[in-house]
Amino acid sequence: MPEDRAEDIKIGTDIVEIQRFRGLSSDSPFFKRVFTENERKYCDGYPDPAPHYATTFAGKEAVVKAISSFCNLPMDAIEILRNKNGAPYVELHQDCQFSIRLSLSHSTNHAVAVAIAFVHSITDQKHIQGLLDDTIKELLPGGEMS
């Protein structure tokens, strides 16, 4: 990736065992410290909230990993919400110079998240696509995209 683009995009990922969230009460100190009221309401709206808590937690961890070298945010300042179609999005409740894109998924046993953080000043779609292409080239063996 060219040096002038190296700080424009950051990536974070996390994987969580869903079992860690089974049997915990949503009003436990851990849940109140880590999850916002909106997040708890969303997760508790499911018959089995554990996968949703685990996925939301993985999302928060992925965001922390993506932006930690620039923003030191507590977990409750990172809010994982869903739009009307169920797609996740991130709201940061402290000033941070990044816009975040988030992908979440879970299986029976694990929840996973990938966060991509863009510097706020990036608004040009071609520039963003170039950053993504450069990042993918760095990650792929041999640096080639198909």
Phi and psi in radians as a Rosetta constraint file:
Dihedral C 1 N 2 CA 2 C 2 CIRCULARHARMONIC -1.042 0.35
Dihedral N 2 CA 2 C 2 N 3 CIRCULARHARMONIC 2.554 0.35
Dihedral C 2 N 3 CA 3 C 3 CIRCULARHARMONIC -0.986 0.35
Dihedral N 3 CA 3 C 3 N 4 CIRCULARHARMONIC -0.651 0.35
Dihedral C 3 N 4 CA 4 C 4 CIRCULARHARMONIC -1.220 0.35
Dihedral N 4 CA 4 C 4 N 5 CIRCULARHARMONIC -0.203 0.35
Dihedral C 4 N 5 CA 5 C 5 CIRCULARHARMONIC -1.863 0.35
Dihedral N 5 CA 5 C 5 N 6 CIRCULARHARMONIC -0.170 0.35
Dihedral C 5 N 6 CA 6 C 6 CIRCULARHARMONIC -1.024 0.35
Dihedral N 6 CA 6 C 6 N 7 CIRCULARHARMONIC -0.568 0.35
Dihedral C 6 N 7 CA 7 C 7 CIRCULARHARMONIC -1.696 0.35
Dihedral N 7 CA 7 C 7 N 8 CIRCULARHARMONIC 0.015 0.35
Dihedral C 7 N 8 CA 8 C 8 CIRCULARHARMONIC -1.414 0.35
Dihedral N 8 CA 8 C 8 N 9 CIRCULARHARMONIC -0.349 0.35
Dihedral C 8 N 9 CA 9 C 9 CIRCULARHARMONIC -2.449 0.35
Dihedral N 9 CA 9 C 9 N 10 CIRCULARHARMONIC 2.401 0.35
Dihedral C 9 N 10 CA 10 C 10 CIRCULARHARMONIC -2.308 0.35
Dihedral N 10 CA 10 C 10 N 11 CIRCULARHARMONIC 2.580 0.35
Dihedral C 10 N 11 CA 11 C 11 CIRCULARHARMONIC -2.204 0.35
Dihedral N 11 CA 11 C 11 N 12 CIRCULARHARMONIC 2.424 0.35
Dihedral C 11 N 12 CA 12 C 12 CIRCULARHARMONIC -2.360 0.35
Dihedral N 12 CA 12 C 12 N 13 CIRCULARHARMONIC 2.585 0.35
Dihedral C 12 N 13 CA 13 C 13 CIRCULARHARMONIC -2.465 0.35
Dihedral N 13 CA 13 C 13 N 14 CIRCULARHARMONIC 2.720 0.35
Dihedral C 13 N 14 CA 14 C 14 CIRCULARHARMONIC -2.706 0.35
Dihedral N 14 CA 14 C 14 N 15 CIRCULARHARMONIC 2.644 0.35
Dihedral C 14 N 15 CA 15 C 15 CIRCULARHARMONIC -2.332 0.35
Dihedral N 15 CA 15 C 15 N 16 CIRCULARHARMONIC 2.427 0.35
Dihedral C 15 N 16 CA 16 C 16 CIRCULARHARMONIC -2.321 0.35
Dihedral N 16 CA 16 C 16 N 17 CIRCULARHARMONIC 2.475 0.35
Dihedral C 16 N 17 CA 17 C 17 CIRCULARHARMONIC -1.409 0.35
Dihedral N 17 CA 17 C 17 N 18 CIRCULARHARMONIC 2.158 0.35
Dihedral C 17 N 18 CA 18 C 18 CIRCULARHARMONIC -1.087 0.35
Dihedral N 18 CA 18 C 18 N 19 CIRCULARHARMONIC -0.572 0.35
Dihedral C 18 N 19 CA 19 C 19 CIRCULARHARMONIC -0.976 0.35
Dihedral N 19 CA 19 C 19 N 20 CIRCULARHARMONIC -0.519 0.35
Dihedral C 19 N 20 CA 20 C 20 CIRCULARHARMONIC -1.052 0.35
Dihedral N 20 CA 20 C 20 N 21 CIRCULARHARMONIC -0.387 0.35
Dihedral C 20 N 21 CA 21 C 21 CIRCULARHARMONIC -1.759 0.35
Dihedral N 21 CA 21 C 21 N 22 CIRCULARHARMONIC -0.056 0.35
Dihedral C 21 N 22 CA 22 C 22 CIRCULARHARMONIC -1.357 0.35
Dihedral N 22 CA 22 C 22 N 23 CIRCULARHARMONIC 2.424 0.35
Dihedral C 22 N 23 CA 23 C 23 CIRCULARHARMONIC 1.424 0.35
Dihedral N 23 CA 23 C 23 N 24 CIRCULARHARMONIC -0.091 0.35
Dihedral C 23 N 24 CA 24 C 24 CIRCULARHARMONIC -1.521 0.35
Dihedral N 24 CA 24 C 24 N 25 CIRCULARHARMONIC 2.426 0.35
Dihedral C 24 N 25 CA 25 C 25 CIRCULARHARMONIC -1.404 0.35
Dihedral N 25 CA 25 C 25 N 26 CIRCULARHARMONIC 2.393 0.35
Dihedral C 25 N 26 CA 26 C 26 CIRCULARHARMONIC -1.181 0.35
Dihedral N 26 CA 26 C 26 N 27 CIRCULARHARMONIC -0.161 0.35
Dihedral C 26 N 27 CA 27 C 27 CIRCULARHARMONIC -1.827 0.35
Dihedral N 27 CA 27 C 27 N 28 CIRCULARHARMONIC 0.313 0.35
Dihedral C 27 N 28 CA 28 C 28 CIRCULARHARMONIC -1.240 0.35
Dihedral N 28 CA 28 C 28 N 29 CIRCULARHARMONIC 2.755 0.35
Dihedral C 28 N 29 CA 29 C 29 CIRCULARHARMONIC -0.975 0.35
Dihedral N 29 CA 29 C 29 N 30 CIRCULARHARMONIC -0.658 0.35
Dihedral C 29 N 30 CA 30 C 30 CIRCULARHARMONIC -1.033 0.35
Dihedral N 30 CA 30 C 30 N 31 CIRCULARHARMONIC -0.877 0.35
Dihedral C 30 N 31 CA 31 C 31 CIRCULARHARMONIC -1.105 0.35
Dihedral N 31 CA 31 C 31 N 32 CIRCULARHARMONIC -0.692 0.35
Dihedral C 31 N 32 CA 32 C 32 CIRCULARHARMONIC -1.220 0.35
Dihedral N 32 CA 32 C 32 N 33 CIRCULARHARMONIC -0.550 0.35
Dihedral C 32 N 33 CA 33 C 33 CIRCULARHARMONIC -1.334 0.35
Dihedral N 33 CA 33 C 33 N 34 CIRCULARHARMONIC -0.615 0.35
Dihedral C 33 N 34 CA 34 C 34 CIRCULARHARMONIC -1.688 0.35
Dihedral N 34 CA 34 C 34 N 35 CIRCULARHARMONIC -0.691 0.35
Dihedral C 34 N 35 CA 35 C 35 CIRCULARHARMONIC -1.859 0.35
Dihedral N 35 CA 35 C 35 N 36 CIRCULARHARMONIC 2.450 0.35
Dihedral C 35 N 36 CA 36 C 36 CIRCULARHARMONIC -1.318 0.35
Dihedral N 36 CA 36 C 36 N 37 CIRCULARHARMONIC 2.917 0.35
Dihedral C 36 N 37 CA 37 C 37 CIRCULARHARMONIC -1.027 0.35
Dihedral N 37 CA 37 C 37 N 38 CIRCULARHARMONIC -0.723 0.35
Dihedral C 37 N 38 CA 38 C 38 CIRCULARHARMONIC -1.094 0.35
Dihedral N 38 CA 38 C 38 N 39 CIRCULARHARMONIC -0.710 0.35
Dihedral C 38 N 39 CA 39 C 39 CIRCULARHARMONIC -1.160 0.35
Dihedral N 39 CA 39 C 39 N 40 CIRCULARHARMONIC -0.748 0.35
Dihedral C 39 N 40 CA 40 C 40 CIRCULARHARMONIC -1.113 0.35
Dihedral N 40 CA 40 C 40 N 41 CIRCULARHARMONIC -0.713 0.35
Dihedral C 40 N 41 CA 41 C 41 CIRCULARHARMONIC -1.082 0.35
Dihedral N 41 CA 41 C 41 N 42 CIRCULARHARMONIC -0.773 0.35
Dihedral C 41 N 42 CA 42 C 42 CIRCULARHARMONIC -1.055 0.35
Dihedral N 42 CA 42 C 42 N 43 CIRCULARHARMONIC -0.927 0.35
Dihedral C 42 N 43 CA 43 C 43 CIRCULARHARMONIC -1.138 0.35
Dihedral N 43 CA 43 C 43 N 44 CIRCULARHARMONIC -0.739 0.35
Dihedral C 43 N 44 CA 44 C 44 CIRCULARHARMONIC -1.227 0.35
Dihedral N 44 CA 44 C 44 N 45 CIRCULARHARMONIC -0.176 0.35
Dihedral C 44 N 45 CA 45 C 45 CIRCULARHARMONIC -1.336 0.35
Dihedral N 45 CA 45 C 45 N 46 CIRCULARHARMONIC -0.060 0.35
Dihedral C 45 N 46 CA 46 C 46 CIRCULARHARMONIC -1.838 0.35
Dihedral N 46 CA 46 C 46 N 47 CIRCULARHARMONIC 2.575 0.35
Dihedral C 46 N 47 CA 47 C 47 CIRCULARHARMONIC -1.005 0.35
Dihedral N 47 CA 47 C 47 N 48 CIRCULARHARMONIC -0.606 0.35
Dihedral C 47 N 48 CA 48 C 48 CIRCULARHARMONIC -2.111 0.35
Dihedral N 48 CA 48 C 48 N 49 CIRCULARHARMONIC 1.601 0.35
Dihedral C 48 N 49 CA 49 C 49 CIRCULARHARMONIC -1.290 0.35
Dihedral N 49 CA 49 C 49 N 50 CIRCULARHARMONIC -0.302 0.35
Dihedral C 49 N 50 CA 50 C 50 CIRCULARHARMONIC -0.946 0.35
Dihedral N 50 CA 50 C 50 N 51 CIRCULARHARMONIC -0.838 0.35
Dihedral C 50 N 51 CA 51 C 51 CIRCULARHARMONIC -1.084 0.35
Dihedral N 51 CA 51 C 51 N 52 CIRCULARHARMONIC -0.542 0.35
Dihedral C 51 N 52 CA 52 C 52 CIRCULARHARMONIC -1.340 0.35
Dihedral N 52 CA 52 C 52 N 53 CIRCULARHARMONIC -0.672 0.35
Dihedral C 52 N 53 CA 53 C 53 CIRCULARHARMONIC -1.122 0.35
Dihedral N 53 CA 53 C 53 N 54 CIRCULARHARMONIC -0.775 0.35
Dihedral C 53 N 54 CA 54 C 54 CIRCULARHARMONIC -1.091 0.35
Dihedral N 54 CA 54 C 54 N 55 CIRCULARHARMONIC -0.736 0.35
Dihedral C 54 N 55 CA 55 C 55 CIRCULARHARMONIC -1.177 0.35
Dihedral N 55 CA 55 C 55 N 56 CIRCULARHARMONIC -0.733 0.35
Dihedral C 55 N 56 CA 56 C 56 CIRCULARHARMONIC -1.125 0.35
Dihedral N 56 CA 56 C 56 N 57 CIRCULARHARMONIC -0.728 0.35
Dihedral C 56 N 57 CA 57 C 57 CIRCULARHARMONIC -1.088 0.35
Dihedral N 57 CA 57 C 57 N 58 CIRCULARHARMONIC -0.785 0.35
Dihedral C 57 N 58 CA 58 C 58 CIRCULARHARMONIC -1.042 0.35
Dihedral N 58 CA 58 C 58 N 59 CIRCULARHARMONIC -0.679 0.35
Dihedral C 58 N 59 CA 59 C 59 CIRCULARHARMONIC -1.068 0.35
Dihedral N 59 CA 59 C 59 N 60 CIRCULARHARMONIC -0.779 0.35
Dihedral C 59 N 60 CA 60 C 60 CIRCULARHARMONIC -1.091 0.35
Dihedral N 60 CA 60 C 60 N 61 CIRCULARHARMONIC -0.773 0.35
Dihedral C 60 N 61 CA 61 C 61 CIRCULARHARMONIC -1.082 0.35
Dihedral N 61 CA 61 C 61 N 62 CIRCULARHARMONIC -0.717 0.35
Dihedral C 61 N 62 CA 62 C 62 CIRCULARHARMONIC -1.099 0.35
Dihedral N 62 CA 62 C 62 N 63 CIRCULARHARMONIC -0.712 0.35
Dihedral C 62 N 63 CA 63 C 63 CIRCULARHARMONIC -1.112 0.35
Dihedral N 63 CA 63 C 63 N 64 CIRCULARHARMONIC -0.801 0.35
Dihedral C 63 N 64 CA 64 C 64 CIRCULARHARMONIC -0.993 0.35
Dihedral N 64 CA 64 C 64 N 65 CIRCULARHARMONIC -0.789 0.35
Dihedral C 64 N 65 CA 65 C 65 CIRCULARHARMONIC -1.141 0.35
Dihedral N 65 CA 65 C 65 N 66 CIRCULARHARMONIC -0.590 0.35
Dihedral C 65 N 66 CA 66 C 66 CIRCULARHARMONIC -1.262 0.35
Dihedral N 66 CA 66 C 66 N 67 CIRCULARHARMONIC -0.623 0.35
Dihedral C 66 N 67 CA 67 C 67 CIRCULARHARMONIC -1.980 0.35
Dihedral N 67 CA 67 C 67 N 68 CIRCULARHARMONIC 0.002 0.35
Dihedral C 67 N 68 CA 68 C 68 CIRCULARHARMONIC -1.058 0.35
Dihedral N 68 CA 68 C 68 N 69 CIRCULARHARMONIC -0.490 0.35
Dihedral C 68 N 69 CA 69 C 69 CIRCULARHARMONIC -1.340 0.35
Dihedral N 69 CA 69 C 69 N 70 CIRCULARHARMONIC -0.135 0.35
Dihedral C 69 N 70 CA 70 C 70 CIRCULARHARMONIC -2.124 0.35
Dihedral N 70 CA 70 C 70 N 71 CIRCULARHARMONIC -0.539 0.35
Dihedral C 70 N 71 CA 71 C 71 CIRCULARHARMONIC -2.332 0.35
Dihedral N 71 CA 71 C 71 N 72 CIRCULARHARMONIC 2.249 0.35
Dihedral C 71 N 72 CA 72 C 72 CIRCULARHARMONIC -1.835 0.35
Dihedral N 72 CA 72 C 72 N 73 CIRCULARHARMONIC 1.559 0.35
Dihedral C 72 N 73 CA 73 C 73 CIRCULARHARMONIC -1.809 0.35
Dihedral N 73 CA 73 C 73 N 74 CIRCULARHARMONIC 2.409 0.35
Dihedral C 73 N 74 CA 74 C 74 CIRCULARHARMONIC -1.242 0.35
Dihedral N 74 CA 74 C 74 N 75 CIRCULARHARMONIC 2.766 0.35
Dihedral C 74 N 75 CA 75 C 75 CIRCULARHARMONIC -1.002 0.35
Dihedral N 75 CA 75 C 75 N 76 CIRCULARHARMONIC -0.641 0.35
Dihedral C 75 N 76 CA 76 C 76 CIRCULARHARMONIC -1.340 0.35
Dihedral N 76 CA 76 C 76 N 77 CIRCULARHARMONIC -0.087 0.35
Dihedral C 76 N 77 CA 77 C 77 CIRCULARHARMONIC -1.588 0.35
Dihedral N 77 CA 77 C 77 N 78 CIRCULARHARMONIC -0.097 0.35
Dihedral C 77 N 78 CA 78 C 78 CIRCULARHARMONIC -1.922 0.35
Dihedral N 78 CA 78 C 78 N 79 CIRCULARHARMONIC 2.014 0.35
Dihedral C 78 N 79 CA 79 C 79 CIRCULARHARMONIC -2.006 0.35
Dihedral N 79 CA 79 C 79 N 80 CIRCULARHARMONIC 2.194 0.35
Dihedral C 79 N 80 CA 80 C 80 CIRCULARHARMONIC -1.738 0.35
Dihedral N 80 CA 80 C 80 N 81 CIRCULARHARMONIC 2.013 0.35
Dihedral C 80 N 81 CA 81 C 81 CIRCULARHARMONIC -2.080 0.35
Dihedral N 81 CA 81 C 81 N 82 CIRCULARHARMONIC 2.984 0.35
Dihedral C 81 N 82 CA 82 C 82 CIRCULARHARMONIC -2.179 0.35
Dihedral N 82 CA 82 C 82 N 83 CIRCULARHARMONIC 2.460 0.35
Dihedral C 82 N 83 CA 83 C 83 CIRCULARHARMONIC -1.396 0.35
Dihedral N 83 CA 83 C 83 N 84 CIRCULARHARMONIC -3.088 0.35
Dihedral C 83 N 84 CA 84 C 84 CIRCULARHARMONIC -1.097 0.35
Dihedral N 84 CA 84 C 84 N 85 CIRCULARHARMONIC -0.354 0.35
Dihedral C 84 N 85 CA 85 C 85 CIRCULARHARMONIC -1.634 0.35
Dihedral N 85 CA 85 C 85 N 86 CIRCULARHARMONIC 0.007 0.35
Dihedral C 85 N 86 CA 86 C 86 CIRCULARHARMONIC 1.600 0.35
Dihedral N 86 CA 86 C 86 N 87 CIRCULARHARMONIC -0.054 0.35
Dihedral C 86 N 87 CA 87 C 87 CIRCULARHARMONIC -1.264 0.35
Dihedral N 87 CA 87 C 87 N 88 CIRCULARHARMONIC 2.367 0.35
Dihedral C 87 N 88 CA 88 C 88 CIRCULARHARMONIC -1.315 0.35
Dihedral N 88 CA 88 C 88 N 89 CIRCULARHARMONIC 2.597 0.35
Dihedral C 88 N 89 CA 89 C 89 CIRCULARHARMONIC -2.536 0.35
Dihedral N 89 CA 89 C 89 N 90 CIRCULARHARMONIC 2.850 0.35
Dihedral C 89 N 90 CA 90 C 90 CIRCULARHARMONIC -2.010 0.35
Dihedral N 90 CA 90 C 90 N 91 CIRCULARHARMONIC 2.356 0.35
Dihedral C 90 N 91 CA 91 C 91 CIRCULARHARMONIC -2.056 0.35
Dihedral N 91 CA 91 C 91 N 92 CIRCULARHARMONIC 2.212 0.35
Dihedral C 91 N 92 CA 92 C 92 CIRCULARHARMONIC -1.732 0.35
Dihedral N 92 CA 92 C 92 N 93 CIRCULARHARMONIC 2.223 0.35
Dihedral C 92 N 93 CA 93 C 93 CIRCULARHARMONIC -1.735 0.35
Dihedral N 93 CA 93 C 93 N 94 CIRCULARHARMONIC 0.440 0.35
Dihedral C 93 N 94 CA 94 C 94 CIRCULARHARMONIC -2.529 0.35
Dihedral N 94 CA 94 C 94 N 95 CIRCULARHARMONIC 2.741 0.35
Dihedral C 94 N 95 CA 95 C 95 CIRCULARHARMONIC -1.168 0.35
Dihedral N 95 CA 95 C 95 N 96 CIRCULARHARMONIC 2.181 0.35
Dihedral C 95 N 96 CA 96 C 96 CIRCULARHARMONIC -2.577 0.35
Dihedral N 96 CA 96 C 96 N 97 CIRCULARHARMONIC 2.482 0.35
Dihedral C 96 N 97 CA 97 C 97 CIRCULARHARMONIC -1.518 0.35
Dihedral N 97 CA 97 C 97 N 98 CIRCULARHARMONIC 0.477 0.35
Dihedral C 97 N 98 CA 98 C 98 CIRCULARHARMONIC -2.182 0.35
Dihedral N 98 CA 98 C 98 N 99 CIRCULARHARMONIC 2.565 0.35
Dihedral C 98 N 99 CA 99 C 99 CIRCULARHARMONIC -1.802 0.35
Dihedral N 99 CA 99 C 99 N 100 CIRCULARHARMONIC 2.454 0.35
Dihedral C 99 N 100 CA 100 C 100 CIRCULARHARMONIC -2.025 0.35
Dihedral N 100 CA 100 C 100 N 101 CIRCULARHARMONIC 2.416 0.35
Dihedral C 100 N 101 CA 101 C 101 CIRCULARHARMONIC -2.020 0.35
Dihedral N 101 CA 101 C 101 N 102 CIRCULARHARMONIC 2.436 0.35
Dihedral C 101 N 102 CA 102 C 102 CIRCULARHARMONIC -2.367 0.35
Dihedral N 102 CA 102 C 102 N 103 CIRCULARHARMONIC 2.418 0.35
Dihedral C 102 N 103 CA 103 C 103 CIRCULARHARMONIC -2.158 0.35
Dihedral N 103 CA 103 C 103 N 104 CIRCULARHARMONIC 2.284 0.35
Dihedral C 103 N 104 CA 104 C 104 CIRCULARHARMONIC -2.190 0.35
Dihedral N 104 CA 104 C 104 N 105 CIRCULARHARMONIC 2.576 0.35
Dihedral C 104 N 105 CA 105 C 105 CIRCULARHARMONIC -2.760 0.35
Dihedral N 105 CA 105 C 105 N 106 CIRCULARHARMONIC 2.790 0.35
Dihedral C 105 N 106 CA 106 C 106 CIRCULARHARMONIC -2.618 0.35
Dihedral N 106 CA 106 C 106 N 107 CIRCULARHARMONIC 2.704 0.35
Dihedral C 106 N 107 CA 107 C 107 CIRCULARHARMONIC -1.961 0.35
Dihedral N 107 CA 107 C 107 N 108 CIRCULARHARMONIC -2.846 0.35
Dihedral C 107 N 108 CA 108 C 108 CIRCULARHARMONIC -1.118 0.35
Dihedral N 108 CA 108 C 108 N 109 CIRCULARHARMONIC -0.617 0.35
Dihedral C 108 N 109 CA 109 C 109 CIRCULARHARMONIC -1.948 0.35
Dihedral N 109 CA 109 C 109 N 110 CIRCULARHARMONIC -0.410 0.35
Dihedral C 109 N 110 CA 110 C 110 CIRCULARHARMONIC -2.305 0.35
Dihedral N 110 CA 110 C 110 N 111 CIRCULARHARMONIC 2.622 0.35
Dihedral C 110 N 111 CA 111 C 111 CIRCULARHARMONIC -2.067 0.35
Dihedral N 111 CA 111 C 111 N 112 CIRCULARHARMONIC 2.488 0.35
Dihedral C 111 N 112 CA 112 C 112 CIRCULARHARMONIC -2.376 0.35
Dihedral N 112 CA 112 C 112 N 113 CIRCULARHARMONIC 2.622 0.35
Dihedral C 112 N 113 CA 113 C 113 CIRCULARHARMONIC -2.528 0.35
Dihedral N 113 CA 113 C 113 N 114 CIRCULARHARMONIC 2.558 0.35
Dihedral C 113 N 114 CA 114 C 114 CIRCULARHARMONIC -2.277 0.35
Dihedral N 114 CA 114 C 114 N 115 CIRCULARHARMONIC 2.238 0.35
Dihedral C 114 N 115 CA 115 C 115 CIRCULARHARMONIC -2.053 0.35
Dihedral N 115 CA 115 C 115 N 116 CIRCULARHARMONIC 2.365 0.35
Dihedral C 115 N 116 CA 116 C 116 CIRCULARHARMONIC -2.067 0.35
Dihedral N 116 CA 116 C 116 N 117 CIRCULARHARMONIC 2.171 0.35
Dihedral C 116 N 117 CA 117 C 117 CIRCULARHARMONIC -1.932 0.35
Dihedral N 117 CA 117 C 117 N 118 CIRCULARHARMONIC 2.248 0.35
Dihedral C 117 N 118 CA 118 C 118 CIRCULARHARMONIC -1.965 0.35
Dihedral N 118 CA 118 C 118 N 119 CIRCULARHARMONIC 2.439 0.35
Dihedral C 118 N 119 CA 119 C 119 CIRCULARHARMONIC -1.054 0.35
Dihedral N 119 CA 119 C 119 N 120 CIRCULARHARMONIC 2.356 0.35
Dihedral C 119 N 120 CA 120 C 120 CIRCULARHARMONIC -0.900 0.35
Dihedral N 120 CA 120 C 120 N 121 CIRCULARHARMONIC -0.568 0.35
Dihedral C 120 N 121 CA 121 C 121 CIRCULARHARMONIC -1.209 0.35
Dihedral N 121 CA 121 C 121 N 122 CIRCULARHARMONIC -0.197 0.35
Dihedral C 121 N 122 CA 122 C 122 CIRCULARHARMONIC -1.464 0.35
Dihedral N 122 CA 122 C 122 N 123 CIRCULARHARMONIC 1.962 0.35
Dihedral C 122 N 123 CA 123 C 123 CIRCULARHARMONIC -2.170 0.35
Dihedral N 123 CA 123 C 123 N 124 CIRCULARHARMONIC -0.267 0.35
Dihedral C 123 N 124 CA 124 C 124 CIRCULARHARMONIC -1.376 0.35
Dihedral N 124 CA 124 C 124 N 125 CIRCULARHARMONIC 2.101 0.35
Dihedral C 124 N 125 CA 125 C 125 CIRCULARHARMONIC -1.028 0.35
Dihedral N 125 CA 125 C 125 N 126 CIRCULARHARMONIC -0.681 0.35
Dihedral C 125 N 126 CA 126 C 126 CIRCULARHARMONIC -1.136 0.35
Dihedral N 126 CA 126 C 126 N 127 CIRCULARHARMONIC -0.657 0.35
Dihedral C 126 N 127 CA 127 C 127 CIRCULARHARMONIC -1.137 0.35
Dihedral N 127 CA 127 C 127 N 128 CIRCULARHARMONIC -0.775 0.35
Dihedral C 127 N 128 CA 128 C 128 CIRCULARHARMONIC -1.064 0.35
Dihedral N 128 CA 128 C 128 N 129 CIRCULARHARMONIC -0.797 0.35
Dihedral C 128 N 129 CA 129 C 129 CIRCULARHARMONIC -1.067 0.35
Dihedral N 129 CA 129 C 129 N 130 CIRCULARHARMONIC -0.691 0.35
Dihedral C 129 N 130 CA 130 C 130 CIRCULARHARMONIC -1.094 0.35
Dihedral N 130 CA 130 C 130 N 131 CIRCULARHARMONIC -0.723 0.35
Dihedral C 130 N 131 CA 131 C 131 CIRCULARHARMONIC -1.089 0.35
Dihedral N 131 CA 131 C 131 N 132 CIRCULARHARMONIC -0.780 0.35
Dihedral C 131 N 132 CA 132 C 132 CIRCULARHARMONIC -1.105 0.35
Dihedral N 132 CA 132 C 132 N 133 CIRCULARHARMONIC -0.776 0.35
Dihedral C 132 N 133 CA 133 C 133 CIRCULARHARMONIC -1.045 0.35
Dihedral N 133 CA 133 C 133 N 134 CIRCULARHARMONIC -0.787 0.35
Dihedral C 133 N 134 CA 134 C 134 CIRCULARHARMONIC -1.096 0.35
Dihedral N 134 CA 134 C 134 N 135 CIRCULARHARMONIC -0.708 0.35
Dihedral C 134 N 135 CA 135 C 135 CIRCULARHARMONIC -1.147 0.35
Dihedral N 135 CA 135 C 135 N 136 CIRCULARHARMONIC -0.776 0.35
Dihedral C 135 N 136 CA 136 C 136 CIRCULARHARMONIC -1.074 0.35
Dihedral N 136 CA 136 C 136 N 137 CIRCULARHARMONIC -0.738 0.35
Dihedral C 136 N 137 CA 137 C 137 CIRCULARHARMONIC -1.051 0.35
Dihedral N 137 CA 137 C 137 N 138 CIRCULARHARMONIC -0.643 0.35
Dihedral C 137 N 138 CA 138 C 138 CIRCULARHARMONIC -1.169 0.35
Dihedral N 138 CA 138 C 138 N 139 CIRCULARHARMONIC -0.625 0.35
Dihedral C 138 N 139 CA 139 C 139 CIRCULARHARMONIC -1.434 0.35
Dihedral N 139 CA 139 C 139 N 140 CIRCULARHARMONIC -0.504 0.35
Dihedral C 139 N 140 CA 140 C 140 CIRCULARHARMONIC -1.394 0.35
Dihedral N 140 CA 140 C 140 N 141 CIRCULARHARMONIC 2.498 0.35
Dihedral C 140 N 141 CA 141 C 141 CIRCULARHARMONIC -1.027 0.35
Dihedral N 141 CA 141 C 141 N 142 CIRCULARHARMONIC 2.298 0.35
Dihedral C 141 N 142 CA 142 C 142 CIRCULARHARMONIC 1.371 0.35
Dihedral N 142 CA 142 C 142 N 143 CIRCULARHARMONIC -0.072 0.35
Dihedral C 142 N 143 CA 143 C 143 CIRCULARHARMONIC 1.176 0.35
Dihedral N 143 CA 143 C 143 N 144 CIRCULARHARMONIC 0.388 0.35
Dihedral C 143 N 144 CA 144 C 144 CIRCULARHARMONIC -2.012 0.35
Dihedral N 144 CA 144 C 144 N 145 CIRCULARHARMONIC 2.471 0.35
Dihedral C 144 N 145 CA 145 C 145 CIRCULARHARMONIC -1.767 0.35
Dihedral N 145 CA 145 C 145 N 146 CIRCULARHARMONIC 2.564 0.35
